[in-house]
């Protein structure tokens, strides 16, 4: 989900929801950071617990604030990702991660 947001920002379209009142550009930048950069870190297993924190915050905001009044079907994916990122935060990276190689 981060790549389409990055393409949107690069094309100059900065319209994005602003649930905290910090500005649409900043909200879009934070979403791009978490959904693109942090997702790459989680994927390779580098700083998994730390990288999952912005993802947890992003999915919490998407599921409970941005889509708070929507039916469950609309927010189901964000809540599922939220649970997955919470598990990754608690469990950490696995045995085939960069984190484990760095511990050796």
C-alpha positions as a Python dict, from the first residue, in 0.01 Angstrom:
ca = {
    (1, 'X'): (0, 0, 0),
    (2, 'X'): (297, 232, 33),
    (3, 'X'): (397, 235, -335),
    (4, 'X'): (66, 384, -462),
    (5, 'X'): (90, 649, -190),
    (6, 'X'): (447, 728, -295),
    (7, 'X'): (338, 755, -661),
    (8, 'X'): (55, 982, -550),
    (9, 'X'): (296, 1210, -366),
    (10, 'X'): (546, 1212, -653),
    (11, 'X'): (272, 1315, -896),
    (12, 'X'): (195, 1616, -676),
    (13, 'X'): (-141, 1493, -549),
    (14, 'X'): (-112, 1557, -176),
    (15, 'X'): (-478, 1495, -89),
    (16, 'X'): (-485, 1259, 206),
    (17, 'X'): (-684, 1222, 526),
    (18, 'X'): (-553, 1429, 816),
    (19, 'X'): (-689, 1272, 1135),
    (20, 'X'): (-455, 1459, 1372),
    (21, 'X'): (-461, 1802, 1210),
    (22, 'X'): (-91, 1810, 1121),
    (23, 'X'): (-154, 1862, 750),
    (24, 'X'): (-232, 1628, 465),
    (25, 'X'): (127, 1638, 336),
    (26, 'X'): (275, 1532, 670),
    (27, 'X'): (10, 1263, 718),
    (28, 'X'): (82, 1127, 370),
    (29, 'X'): (458, 1135, 436),
    (30, 'X'): (417, 944, 763),
    (31, 'X'): (197, 685, 592),
    (32, 'X'): (453, 643, 312),
    (33, 'X'): (734, 606, 566),
    (34, 'X'): (554, 340, 766),
    (35, 'X'): (394, 147, 479),
    (36, 'X'): (697, 150, 251),
    (37, 'X'): (1019, 191, 451),
    (38, 'X'): (915, 16, 771),
    (39, 'X'): (752, -266, 575),
    (40, 'X'): (1081, -330, 397),
    (41, 'X'): (1260, -351, 732),
    (42, 'X'): (998, -596, 864),
    (43, 'X'): (1022, -801, 544),
    (44, 'X'): (1398, -849, 572),
    (45, 'X'): (1387, -880, 949),
    (46, 'X'): (1602, -580, 1034),
    (47, 'X'): (1488, -399, 1346),
    (48, 'X'): (1156, -577, 1329),
    (49, 'X'): (1023, -466, 1665),
    (50, 'X'): (1120, -103, 1610),
    (51, 'X'): (994, -100, 1250),
    (52, 'X'): (660, -247, 1352),
    (53, 'X'): (577, 47, 1583),
    (54, 'X'): (497, 298, 1302),
    (55, 'X'): (303, 24, 1123),
    (56, 'X'): (99, -45, 1438),
    (57, 'X'): (21, 325, 1472),
    (58, 'X'): (-73, 358, 1104),
    (59, 'X'): (-306, 58, 1111),
    (60, 'X'): (-461, 172, 1439),
    (61, 'X'): (-535, 513, 1289),
    (62, 'X'): (-670, 357, 969),
    (63, 'X'): (-888, 104, 1149),
    (64, 'X'): (-1025, 309, 1438),
    (65, 'X'): (-1004, 675, 1334),
    (66, 'X'): (-1015, 705, 954),
    (67, 'X'): (-1259, 416, 905),
    (68, 'X'): (-1414, 436, 1253),
    (69, 'X'): (-1767, 504, 1130),
    (70, 'X'): (-1745, 266, 835),
    (71, 'X'): (-1883, -89, 842),
    (72, 'X'): (-1654, -367, 963),
    (73, 'X'): (-1593, -490, 608),
    (74, 'X'): (-1425, -156, 524),
    (75, 'X'): (-1188, -162, 824),
    (76, 'X'): (-1130, -537, 842),
    (77, 'X'): (-800, -533, 648),
    (78, 'X'): (-650, -255, 861),
    (79, 'X'): (-746, -440, 1180),
    (80, 'X'): (-600, -766, 1049),
    (81, 'X'): (-271, -591, 968),
    (82, 'X'): (-279, -428, 1311),
    (83, 'X'): (-300, -770, 1478),
    (84, 'X'): (-19, -906, 1260),
    (85, 'X'): (209, -613, 1344),
    (86, 'X'): (127, -651, 1713),
    (87, 'X'): (231, -1017, 1698),
    (88, 'X'): (554, -921, 1519),
    (89, 'X'): (622, -659, 1785),
    (90, 'X'): (574, -913, 2063),
    (91, 'X'): (742, -1213, 1898),
    (92, 'X'): (1018, -1031, 1710),
    (93, 'X'): (1184, -1154, 1395),
    (94, 'X'): (1233, -1518, 1309),
    (95, 'X'): (1537, -1737, 1259),
    (96, 'X'): (1583, -1633, 894),
    (97, 'X'): (1608, -1260, 968),
    (98, 'X'): (1889, -1008, 950),
    (99, 'X'): (1838, -944, 1323),
    (100, 'X'): (1929, -1304, 1402),
    (101, 'X'): (2237, -1292, 1179),
    (102, 'X'): (2353, -977, 1358),
    (103, 'X'): (2312, -1144, 1700),
    (104, 'X'): (2562, -1418, 1610),
}
